[in-house]
Amino acid sequence: MFFRTLALLCVLPLVVGSGCLLDDKQVGGDELEPDPPDPCERYCDRAAACLDEDESLCEQECPEQSVDPSCRDALLSVQTCLEASACEGGTAAQDCAAALEARAESCGT
């Protein structure tokens, strides 16, 4: 019984210590990727490029609008449509008319 207790006391620091060492290591050895871009930043960038909307105003309003789930879904729908659109010749507003209408209804804009 004494030897089991002694063995447990000797092994316990090794287990805890190795856990601390592994805590600092990256799994697989790959470098960590940077944080993903802010969805509002990406949305506002695309809305400014494709719809001639004010990017700075969008970046101010977007985080507040993203709190409401229906508005957030509408913003993502517009972003998805704009990502698929060529944004040339003003066709994005026509191509994404349904998504823009849903955004106006859900977000009150």
Buried (B, 14 or more C-beta within 10 A) or exposed (E): EEEEEEEEEEEEEEEEEEEEEEEEEEEEEEEEEEEEEEBBEBBBBBBBBBBEEEBEEBBEBBEEBBEBEEBBBBBBBBBBBBEEBEBEEEEBBEBBEEBBEBBEEBBEB
